[in-house]
Every structure is written in C-alpha cells, then in structure tokens.
Amino acid sequence: MKRTTGQDRSITRHWRPATQAVRGGTWRSEQGETSEAIFVTSGYCYDDAETVAARFRGEDPGMYYSRTQNPSVQMLEERIALMEGAEACRAQASGMAAMTAALLSQLSQGDHIVAARAAFGSCRWLVDSLFPRFGITSTTIDARDNAAWEAAIQPNTKVFFFETPANPTLDLVDMEFVCGLARSRGITTVVDNAFCTSALQRPLDFGADVVAYSATKLMDGQGRVLAGAVCGSEAFIKDKLLPFQRNTGPTLAPFNAWVVMKGLETLDLRARHQAATALDLGRFMQDRVPIILHPSLPSHPQHDLAQRQMPGGVTIFSFVLDGGAAQAHAVLDSLELIDISNNVGDSRSLMAHPASTTHYAIGADVRAEMGVSDGMLRLSVGLEDVQDLIEDLDQALQKAGL
Ligand SMILES: Cc1ncc(COP(=O)(O)O)c(C=O)c1O
C-alpha cells in the first residue's frame, strides 16, 4: 500500500476541501485500483516477532489490530482531516460514539461542562443523564447568547459543547466569540458539525478545538451506514481520543468507512445543491407557516451570523405550526413525495416530528426549555427537483388546513 502517485503531502495539503473530498488520503495497493480497496480484516500478520513488538511500542507505524488501525478506515480519517483543515481525525462507529468519545476522553470526575441547551436528544442525554453518574457536572444555556457562555464558566469548566446549527431548532452559536472566550480561559470547545459538514462550515476556521461528526448524515448522504468522526489537533487525538477509543472500542467497520468515502466524493456537490433547494423551499414556506426556523432567510434573527459562518446555507430547516402535534402529524401523513423519517442528510427529502421521535425521550420539560414545541416539524432537504418538493409541501399543508 502506498499513497497515490504524486501525493506528496506538501502538495496535497494545499488542495481545497472539494478536491480533498475526492482525492485526500487515497492509498493504492500494487494493483493500482482507482476506487479505494476495502480491507475486511480484524488482524494483521508479521514477518517476525520483533516487527509486532515494535508496533505495540509505537516505534513502527504499521498496523496491528483493526480496533485501532485499518487501511480503509485510515483513508477515510485522512480524507476527513484534510477536508476539515484538522491535524488529525479518528473515525467512530456512529455519531453518538463520536460525541461520547470526544467528550468522555477528556472529562473526569469533578469536571464541569457548559453545553447548549438546544441539541440532538442523545447529546442532551449524555450531558444530563450520563455524565452526572461519573461526577461530571454541567450547565446548559441558551447558546445563542454570548453572555450566557461567559456567565456559565466555573473554575472547573473543561469543555464547551454545542451544535451549530442545532437539531432541530437551528439555533446558531457565534463560534468566533465562543471559541475565543474558551481559548482565553483554557477551555476546550467541541463542536458537533453534523448539520453542515466541512462543505458548508469549518468550525476550526473559527477557533474550535475539536469537531465531532455524525457521518451518518450528509457525509454518507444516501442513508446507508452509521458512522462518526472526531477531528482535532495531533496531540488531542493521540493523547486523549486514541487511548479512549483503543480501550473502549467504538470502531468504524471498514465497509462503512468505504461507503462514507464514496459519499464524500459527492459531498460538495450535494451539500451546495441541497442547501440551494432548502433556501427555495424556505422562501416558499415562510408565507405559509406561522414560524420558520431557517438561518439562510433574512427574517431569521441570526441571519447575519449565518452569512458569516455558513454562507453556503444549510440543508435542513424547521417550522412550527399553531395546531400542535395533531396538525404536525396531519402534514406528515399527507406527504406524497417527502418521506416521514427521523434521519437527516439523505439524498431523499425527509420530514420528522422531533417532539414525538428524536426528542421524545428527553421529556416535555427539556423540550420546552430548548424550544422544541409539539407543533414543530423538521425538513431535511434532498436532491429531488425543487418544484416537485414545493408541490408536495403545498398539497400537504393544504390538507392540514394551512
Ligand atoms: C446533531 C446530531 N448529532 C449527533 C447525532 C447522532 O448521530 P448517529 O445517529 O450517527 O449516532 C445526530 C443524529 O441525528 C445529530 O442530528
């Protein structure tokens, strides 16, 4: 195995993200295959005993067990790191494996975390339910409010954790301010960038320390596999994340890594196209629904920030109906093209009712605190013709009395 012809690191590092998404981190075997090989192996064999001993000592870079090293997975990791502008990346078995590893690998008993209150349900569960069992305390805040971040800092605060945009409220965090504040206080920022990916927003450019992903979403982009990734400095990945991953085992399967790599080849095209369609749909929807949560629309209170952080837009938006869960379900049940699905980032447009699905388990009180109302619907925009999507939304809204 070798890196592809001409892939001198001093040249490839300068390629732009869309080029990295197709070319970055490619290795080829002596067969010279164009598409990356899938290495379905759990272990490796060695010419002699000293070779493997040196690998375990960290003196030989070769692989010794697929829980921590696999060529297909490593290609994906290099590619994501290059796209993200990160020194290093480790792939994970799912997005939640990535969030858990990114946080627990650096938090200990007695530490404190400040987290955005609006977040994916399982991310809130980590903060509210899992961490307290290990003596890690938290403060959850309105992450749109810069002053709230500063006010929540305690002497033992180790991490700021947030999604931007958040699922499903589409709240944004001012990364330049919040990451700068964290850095000045010796706090690490962990940003969940699942809704954008590096195609639409690169948190490290705004001062973030760690970027964590559900690669299940836009990176795969076709609803096939669960996958995750954590990007950061060489030191963070080597000293914090890797020991956690090696010993707890949230490893990505080689086949799933390969599927995500194939997805990345079209990520830039898909993300930009889906975001453009999402903007057209937002313009159509804003006159039909009482509240639309779409940062790319000028009516959104954080529109200026959206333009600075993610000028390419976003492929997902939410809206709120006055008729509560009954009216939201009526819209879902009237859809003819868009699927009812709680996944996002697929090439198919998908609509979900967060209060009864992704955010059901966190309970009504936390939903109310984060602004997830019973009348909220979230639309993940796919690759269908925009006119067909508008016609489907139009007829579904009409049937639901809108
Ligand atoms: C913002 C966000 N983070 C994390 C996750 C978890 O990802 P996964 O389903 O790949 O574990 C999701 C899933 O919907 C998500 O939307």
The ligand as an ORCA input file, in Angstrom:
! r2SCAN-3c Opt
* xyz 0 1
  C     -26.699     16.849     15.512
  C     -26.550     15.370     15.674
  N     -25.522     14.885     16.383
  C     -25.356     13.566     16.559
  C     -26.239     12.655     16.035
  C     -26.024     11.197     16.266
  O     -25.560     10.561     15.112
  P     -25.697      8.988     14.848
  O     -27.135      8.729     14.585
  O     -24.805      8.751     13.661
  O     -25.216      8.291     16.066
  C     -27.330     13.109     15.282
  C     -28.306     12.156     14.724
  O     -29.362     12.511     14.258
  C     -27.486     14.509     15.092
  O     -28.510     15.006     14.387
*
